[in-house]
Amino acid sequence: MPEALIKDFGKTVVAWQRRHGRHTLPWQNTRDPYRVWLSEVMLQQTQVTTVLGYYERFLARWPRVTDLATATLDEVLAQWAGLGYYSRARNLHACARAVAELHGGAFPASAAGLQTLPGIGRSTAAAIAAFCFGERVAILDGNVKRVLGRVLAFDGDLVSSAAEKRLWGHATDLLPEQDVDRYTQGLMDLGATVCSARSPDCGRCPLQSMCRASQHGEPTRWPVKTRKLKRGRRENWWLWVENAGGQVLLQQRPATGVWAGLWTLPMFEDESLARAALPGANLEPLPRIEHALTHFDWVLHTLRAQSCGEAAPAGRWVAREQLADYALPAPLKKLIEQR
């Protein structure tokens, strides 16, 4: 890597962030590890506009990590419902408890220490350490991989752990001696607002003169990542049973798998099994729901019935006004709100 690039890269990012970066997000301008950690977890694979409301609600309910540690997993999942990637919520809960029980309510003050906590990987640990403790350590989230991959025209295929390890080395080499917190934020801002995946705005980028991908005229060729997910398709049937008191029957999903730990209507593999669960009942088909997840498209059919409850499948009867207290997946919340 050219010495000039190592010398100028960090200074350029810091100067750009100071003038053009984001400065008003609610998790900025703080060195509170709890607030920074919460935002970093929520922002994984999720846009800022989506996170804002969830972030504020979490802090209003659990203003300190020790408060979050006292919550039940069901309470955390209920607040998280609709944000997706629910393993993050389970790790969030486990991490809060670990901080409270093993560290006296204080987050470890180094990236190495933070990585020992549930759900905190190398890049997230580095971000917290840089923002809160000023540690000179590199991050490498999706946005930063894209920025560095393009600036360097990095030829390694990032599905390879060896290639990613090399990129980690480059990320560390490019760290500035000072202002690592602003530098870290600057890389995030560039990836989020300028160096986008499909339509990079090279004309606005402060790194254009040193960016090999831009010089090639094909910035979207980088970073290299060849493995593509093969999307599957799944189809299931929900049985919506409501008793005379207006209570809805819910079942809790298993502790592992899709929507782990969330509450849904009783779910069946096919329509015949759903109908057999309420023999003789008059079942009204509702419009089907098409829900896209990371690895597959999910088609959900719903059959709605009125039942006295005795013949219904096992589960928990929940009054409509109490449904907000349960962790329901986004498509089910929407379905119930519309009916």
Disulfide bonds with the S-S distance in Angstrom:
none
